[in-house]
């Protein structure tokens, strides 16, 4: 078994179905005897450049341990899902369990915006 980092972007029209999409991939990994070390929902974010005339997408990150065949099947599932506009699967050396910098920045921005609201 190997360690992988998976990032995918979900079409903004499917924002209400994000949890069901994520749950289906999570269940698939667990049913194939994989292990999920980190699962982060980054929310809806601005794209760096337009993709299929879209300016925003819903981002999701996973760090898993799974067999090559499981990851290959997962890649097929992601590729043929119309809700996923981009994805990236990377093989990494170790399991990553710490919070990502993207999530830390998101939380930091939420705290700053809440402080601004209190000060006004």
BAROVEX-146752 format. One record per residue (C-alpha): residue number from 1; residue in three letters; x, y, z. Coordinates in steps of 0.2 Angstrom, whole numbers. Layout:
+-----+--------+-------+-------+-------+
: num : residu :     X :     Y :     Z :
+-----+--------+-------+-------+-------+
: NUM :    ala :     X :     Y :     Z :
...
+-----+--------+-------+-------+-------+
***
This chain:
+-----+--------+-------+-------+-------+
: num : residu :     X :     Y :     Z :
+-----+--------+-------+-------+-------+
:   1 :    unk :     0 :     0 :     0 :
:   2 :    unk :     6 :    18 :    -4 :
:   3 :    unk :     2 :    35 :     2 :
:   4 :    unk :    -8 :    47 :    -9 :
:   5 :    unk :   -14 :    65 :    -9 :
:   6 :    unk :   -29 :    69 :   -19 :
:   7 :    unk :   -36 :    86 :   -23 :
:   8 :    unk :   -52 :    89 :   -33 :
:   9 :    unk :   -63 :   103 :   -38 :
:  10 :    unk :   -82 :   101 :   -39 :
:  11 :    unk :   -92 :   111 :   -51 :
:  12 :    unk :  -101 :   125 :   -42 :
:  13 :    unk :  -118 :   119 :   -48 :
:  14 :    unk :  -116 :   103 :   -37 :
:  15 :    unk :  -112 :   113 :   -21 :
:  16 :    unk :  -127 :   105 :   -12 :
:  17 :    unk :  -121 :    88 :   -17 :
:  18 :    unk :  -103 :    90 :   -11 :
:  19 :    unk :  -106 :    79 :     5 :
:  20 :    unk :  -113 :    65 :    -5 :
:  21 :    unk :   -99 :    65 :   -18 :
:  22 :    unk :   -86 :    65 :    -4 :
:  23 :    unk :   -95 :    52 :     6 :
:  24 :    unk :   -96 :    40 :   -10 :
:  25 :    unk :   -77 :    42 :   -12 :
:  26 :    unk :   -73 :    40 :     6 :
:  27 :    unk :   -84 :    24 :     7 :
:  28 :    unk :   -76 :    17 :    -8 :
:  29 :    unk :   -58 :    19 :    -1 :
:  30 :    unk :   -63 :    12 :    16 :
:  31 :    unk :   -72 :    -3 :     7 :
:  32 :    unk :   -56 :    -7 :    -3 :
:  33 :    unk :   -46 :    -8 :    14 :
:  34 :    unk :   -39 :     9 :    12 :
:  35 :    unk :   -36 :    22 :    26 :
:  36 :    unk :   -40 :    41 :    26 :
:  37 :    unk :   -28 :    51 :    36 :
:  38 :    unk :   -34 :    69 :    32 :
:  39 :    unk :   -50 :    75 :    24 :
:  40 :    unk :   -52 :    94 :    21 :
:  41 :    unk :   -66 :   103 :    13 :
:  42 :    unk :   -59 :   120 :     8 :
:  43 :    unk :   -76 :   126 :     2 :
:  44 :    unk :   -80 :   137 :   -13 :
:  45 :    unk :   -65 :   147 :   -19 :
:  46 :    unk :   -60 :   158 :   -34 :
:  47 :    unk :   -51 :   149 :   -48 :
:  48 :    unk :   -34 :   156 :   -53 :
:  49 :    unk :   -40 :   155 :   -71 :
:  50 :    unk :   -57 :   151 :   -79 :
:  51 :    unk :   -61 :   133 :   -83 :
:  52 :    unk :   -76 :   129 :   -94 :
:  53 :    unk :   -82 :   147 :   -92 :
:  54 :    unk :   -82 :   145 :   -73 :
:  55 :    unk :   -74 :   157 :   -60 :
:  56 :    unk :   -77 :   147 :   -44 :
:  57 :    unk :   -76 :   129 :   -38 :
:  58 :    unk :   -78 :   119 :   -23 :
:  59 :    unk :   -61 :   112 :   -17 :
:  60 :    unk :   -58 :    96 :    -7 :
:  61 :    unk :   -42 :    87 :    -1 :
:  62 :    unk :   -39 :    70 :     5 :
:  63 :    unk :   -23 :    60 :    11 :
:  64 :    unk :   -25 :    42 :    10 :
:  65 :    unk :   -16 :    25 :    11 :
:  66 :    unk :   -22 :    13 :    -2 :
:  67 :    unk :   -17 :     0 :   -15 :
:  68 :    unk :   -12 :     5 :   -33 :
:  69 :    unk :   -28 :    -4 :   -40 :
:  70 :    unk :   -39 :     6 :   -28 :
:  71 :    unk :   -32 :    22 :   -33 :
:  72 :    unk :   -33 :    18 :   -51 :
:  73 :    unk :   -52 :    13 :   -49 :
:  74 :    unk :   -54 :    30 :   -39 :
:  75 :    unk :   -46 :    39 :   -53 :
:  76 :    unk :   -58 :    32 :   -65 :
:  77 :    unk :   -73 :    36 :   -54 :
:  78 :    unk :   -67 :    54 :   -53 :
:  79 :    unk :   -63 :    56 :   -71 :
:  80 :    unk :   -80 :    50 :   -77 :
:  81 :    unk :   -90 :    61 :   -64 :
:  82 :    unk :   -97 :    76 :   -72 :
:  83 :    unk :   -97 :    86 :   -56 :
:  84 :    unk :   -78 :    85 :   -55 :
:  85 :    unk :   -70 :    98 :   -66 :
:  86 :    unk :   -51 :    95 :   -61 :
:  87 :    unk :   -42 :    83 :   -50 :
:  88 :    unk :   -24 :    78 :   -45 :
:  89 :    unk :   -18 :    62 :   -37 :
:  90 :    unk :     0 :    63 :   -30 :
:  91 :    unk :    10 :    49 :   -23 :
:  92 :    unk :    18 :    55 :    -7 :
:  93 :    unk :    31 :    47 :     5 :
:  94 :    unk :    22 :    48 :    21 :
:  95 :    unk :     5 :    50 :    28 :
:  96 :    unk :     0 :    68 :    31 :
:  97 :    unk :   -11 :    71 :    45 :
:  98 :    unk :    -8 :    89 :    50 :
:  99 :    unk :   -19 :   103 :    44 :
: 100 :    unk :   -15 :   110 :    27 :
: 101 :    unk :   -10 :   129 :    25 :
: 102 :    unk :   -26 :   132 :    15 :
: 103 :    unk :   -37 :   127 :    29 :
: 104 :    unk :   -26 :   137 :    41 :
: 105 :    unk :   -28 :   152 :    30 :
: 106 :    unk :   -47 :   150 :    29 :
: 107 :    unk :   -49 :   149 :    48 :
: 108 :    unk :   -37 :   164 :    50 :
: 109 :    unk :   -48 :   174 :    37 :
: 110 :    unk :   -64 :   169 :    46 :
: 111 :    unk :   -57 :   175 :    63 :
: 112 :    unk :   -51 :   191 :    56 :
: 113 :    unk :   -68 :   195 :    47 :
: 114 :    unk :   -77 :   191 :    64 :
: 115 :    unk :   -65 :   203 :    73 :
: 116 :    unk :   -69 :   216 :    60 :
: 117 :    unk :   -88 :   213 :    63 :
: 118 :    unk :   -86 :   215 :    82 :
: 119 :    unk :   -76 :   231 :    80 :
: 120 :    unk :   -88 :   240 :    69 :
+-----+--------+-------+-------+-------+
***
